[in-house]
Amino acid sequence: MKKTVFLLCALTAVAFAETNTTSQLNIQATMDVWIKAFSVLAAGLGVGVAALGGAIGMGNTAAATIAGTARNPGLGSKLMTTMFIALAMIEAQVIYALVIALLLLYGNPFL
């Protein structure tokens, strides 16, 4: 359901585009609308996949830290420090994906 709503929102600009394609200007305007619509779709999918991968990685990191602390409670503080560094690295990858998505939306090189 969410995917359908997202797709409809992404392609709303196409629904309101001019249908008169008799001149080259109107064809170019229609192509610009399609490029913008697919850029929104690509940005949303890119950030979604990056967030999903980051969440899986963070979950695995936390589970491994909890298991390591349960096995050897004396190393809990060292494991926690290492876990926070790993979480920062994972989150940095998601932020990079967000930056690329924002570049696709606002500084679109295809227009």
C-alpha positions as CSV (number, residue, x, y, z in Angstrom):
1,M,0.0,0.0,0.0
2,K,2.8,2.4,0.9
3,K,4.6,1.7,-2.3
4,T,1.5,2.5,-4.3
5,V,1.0,5.7,-2.5
6,F,4.6,6.7,-2.9
7,L,4.5,5.9,-6.6
8,L,1.4,8.0,-7.1
9,C,2.9,10.9,-5.2
10,A,6.1,10.7,-7.3
11,L,4.2,10.7,-10.6
12,T,1.7,13.3,-9.7
13,A,3.6,15.9,-11.7
14,V,3.2,13.8,-14.8
15,A,-0.6,13.8,-14.3
16,F,-0.7,17.5,-14.3
17,A,1.7,18.0,-17.2
18,E,0.5,19.6,-20.5
19,T,-0.8,17.1,-23.0
20,N,-0.1,19.3,-26.0
21,T,3.1,17.8,-27.5
22,T,2.9,19.5,-30.9
23,S,6.0,21.7,-30.5
24,Q,9.5,20.7,-29.5
25,L,9.2,22.9,-26.4
26,N,6.3,20.9,-25.1
27,I,8.1,17.7,-25.7
28,Q,11.1,19.0,-23.8
29,A,8.9,20.1,-20.9
30,T,7.2,16.7,-20.8
31,M,10.7,15.0,-20.7
32,D,11.7,17.3,-17.8
33,V,8.6,16.3,-15.9
34,W,9.4,12.6,-16.4
35,I,13.0,13.1,-15.3
36,K,11.9,15.0,-12.2
37,A,9.4,12.3,-11.4
38,F,11.9,9.5,-11.8
39,S,14.4,11.5,-9.8
40,V,12.0,11.6,-6.9
41,L,11.4,7.9,-7.2
42,A,15.2,7.1,-7.4
43,A,15.9,9.3,-4.4
44,G,13.2,7.7,-2.3
45,L,14.3,4.2,-3.2
46,G,17.9,5.0,-2.6
47,V,17.4,6.4,0.8
48,G,15.0,3.6,1.7
49,V,17.5,0.8,0.7
50,A,20.3,2.6,2.5
51,A,18.2,3.0,5.7
52,L,17.2,-0.7,5.5
53,G,20.8,-1.8,5.1
54,G,21.9,0.5,7.9
55,A,19.2,-0.8,10.2
56,I,20.2,-4.4,9.6
57,G,23.9,-3.6,10.2
58,M,23.1,-1.7,13.4
59,G,20.9,-4.5,14.6
60,N,23.7,-7.1,14.0
61,T,26.2,-4.8,15.7
62,A,24.1,-4.4,18.8
63,A,23.3,-8.1,19.0
64,A,27.0,-9.0,18.7
65,T,27.8,-6.5,21.4
66,I,25.1,-7.8,23.8
67,A,26.3,-11.4,23.2
68,G,29.9,-10.4,23.8
69,T,29.0,-8.6,27.0
70,A,26.9,-11.6,28.2
71,R,29.9,-13.9,27.6
72,N,32.5,-11.7,29.3
73,P,31.0,-8.9,31.4
74,G,34.5,-7.5,32.1
75,L,34.9,-6.4,28.5
76,G,31.5,-4.6,28.4
77,S,33.0,-1.1,28.3
78,K,35.5,-1.9,25.5
79,L,32.8,-3.6,23.5
80,M,30.4,-0.7,23.9
81,T,33.1,1.8,22.7
82,T,33.8,-0.3,19.7
83,M,30.0,-0.7,19.0
84,F,29.5,3.1,19.0
85,I,32.4,3.6,16.6
86,A,30.9,0.9,14.3
87,L,27.4,2.5,14.6
88,A,28.9,5.8,13.6
89,M,30.5,4.3,10.5
90,I,27.2,2.6,9.5
91,E,25.2,5.8,10.0
92,A,27.8,7.7,7.8
93,Q,27.0,5.4,4.9
94,V,23.2,6.2,5.3
95,I,24.0,9.9,5.4
96,Y,26.0,9.6,2.2
97,A,23.0,8.0,0.5
98,L,20.8,10.9,1.8
99,V,23.3,13.5,0.4
100,I,23.2,11.8,-3.0
101,A,19.4,11.6,-2.9
102,L,19.2,15.3,-2.2
103,L,21.6,16.0,-5.1
104,L,19.3,14.1,-7.3
105,L,16.3,16.1,-6.1
106,Y,17.6,19.6,-6.0
107,G,20.8,19.7,-8.2
108,N,19.6,17.3,-10.9
109,P,22.4,16.9,-13.5
110,F,19.9,15.5,-16.0
111,L,17.9,18.6,-16.5
